Each structure stands twice: as structure tokens, then as C-alpha cells.
Amino acid sequence: MELASEWVDILSRHFNQEIEKIIKVHGGDINDAVRFDVRGQSYFFKYLEGKVKHRMHLAEVEGLKAIEGTGTVAVPSDYEVLESNRGSGIVMKYIDTAPESRSYWKKLGTGLALLHQQSSDQFGFSIDNYIGTLDQKNSWQSDWSAFYAAQRILPLIALSFDNSYLGKAELRMADKFCNRINEIYPEEKPSLIHGDLWSGNVLCDHHQNPVLIDPATFYGHREMDIAMSQLFGGFHEDYLESYHEQYPLCKGWQSRLRYGQLYYLLVHLVLFGLSYKASVLSILKEFQ
């Protein structure tokens, strides 16, 4: 699909310059995307048309701002939300990527540890945002177990039940899990986390620096980012080694990974269907 002329006009006005060399590129599971040039600089524009959640792009930009403001891990630069009668999108500088070296993975681990040391008095975020296309509530709460239960696990359990992916027995297991969250997780201060840290949301630039994209940012338990990074693979072991050197995880973190992954598996169950049910049940059945 070519970029509509209305978008071309909006981008040209945004830069006060005609855009050139428009090439369709991959924009993820949700957005369409193009790469284009202005004054010899390449940019990336991802956009949604038709039924648009304009807040989705605004929320993403707020997450990028929060991460950028820490000075710990890079995010794309010159990002801005644009609107038209067709929909909404985000424009930002294009990141030329390179194969990852060991230095890249070490930088990622150190940078993420520094990001996680940025804290708040409570769990949550300044705005609600999204994980994929799903609403992610971020009302401030002082207790991680209450936040994780009320604003992460139980809403997705309810959606899974409504979609007939889970039954009443699984609802009871989920309630038991939520009642034990405070026993499972060590008490830690809230950490600023990426929130959706799979390998596709970290890019390696030509200077071997990690760049975080597509955040679902909030102040949460830092093991959530670790759990997501280990769910689908793609992260070199040097990443965790350098993370531990900077900000060691509490004893037993490996055994807790699955409880953080439960949230992300529920997201995938709701978005992509029954192929994720067995993975969800393998965790919930611990709480029969």
C-alpha cells in the first residue's frame, strides 16, 4: 500500500520540505510504516488509518519521553505525533541497524539496569497506555501486588473469560495467584521499565548502541522487563551478566520469571488466540 497523498502533504508541511524516496517498511503487527528522506536525512513514519486510537500514539510518545529523560538507554530522536482525517501516526528519525556484537549486549544490560534505577514513590504512570492494542491502566498504587493483580492480571483474565479462552476454574486459579503475589515478589521500589521488552523492540544502531522502541512504559517491578526479555528468546547472555554487574536481581529471580511472563502470555492469548492457552495454564495450574 502506497502512502496516501494526504499523509505525504502532512509530512511535507511538517518538515517544510518535500519528502523523497518513500519506501514501505515493516511497521509491526499494528501500524503501517514508510521510510523517507528529507534534506539527506532518513525518517520513519508509522501510522494507523480508519479506526484509530489516537491515544495509542500519544501514549507511546509519553513513554519515549520518560525513557529519554533518564539518559540511560537511547530511543529514536525527533519523534512527534501527526494527525490527519485519515488517522494518526508518529514520525521519527530512521535508525539504520547493524548485527549485534557482545559490546551491544553489554551496553543493553548496563543501560537497562540504569533505567530500572529510576524510581517513583508509587507503581503506575502519568497516563494510561497500551500493550499492543490492549488498554493498559496505570493508576498509581503503593503496593506492587495490588497493582499487578488489579491493573494487569485480572483485567486480562476477564477478557480471556469473555472470549471463552478460559473458564471458571481458571478464574479461581487466577484469584489464588493474585492473593499470593505479595509472597512471590521481593519488595522493591518501583522502577521505570520499558514494559514490552521483547527482542523486536530493541534495535542495534551502527555504533553498537541499543535503541528502545515501542514502549509500554510504567513504574513497575523491574523483573517484568527481565521476564519479557526471556519469554521469546533473542537476548544474548551478556545482557543479563552486565545487568547484574550494575544492579543485581534479588535471589530467586529465575524462578519468578514465569509469574511476570503470565501477564505477557495473557496479552498474547487475548490478541492472538488459543495457541497461548497451554502456556497460560501451565502457570495458573500451580494455584489450583
Sequence and secondary structure as in RCSB ss.txt:
>XXXX:A:sequence
MELASEWVDILSRHFNQEIEKIIKVHGGDINDAVRFDVRGQSYFFKYLEGKVKHRMHLAEVEGLKAIEGTGTVAV
PSDYEVLESNRGSGIVMKYIDTAPESRSYWKKLGTGLALLHQQSSDQFGFSIDNYIGTLDQKNSWQSDWSAFYAA
QRILPLIALSFDNSYLGKAELRMADKFCNRINEIYPEEKPSLIHGDLWSGNVLCDHHQNPVLIDPATFYGHREMD
IAMSQLFGGFHEDYLESYHEQYPLCKGWQSRLRYGQLYYLLVHLVLFGLSYKASVLSILKEFQ
>XXXX:A:secstr
    HHHHHHHHHHHTS  EEEEEE  TTT EEEEEEETTEEEEEEEEESS  HHHHHHHHHHHHHHHTTTSSB 
 SS EEEEETTEEEEEEE   B    HHHHHHHHHHHHHHHT B SSBB SS EEETTEEE    BS HHHHHII
IIIHHHHHHHHHTTSS HHHHHHHHHHHHTHHHHS     EEE S   GGGEEEBTTS EEE S   EEE THHH
HHHHHHS    HHHHHHHHHHS   TTHHHHHHHHHHHHHHHHHHHH GGGHHHHHHHHGGG 
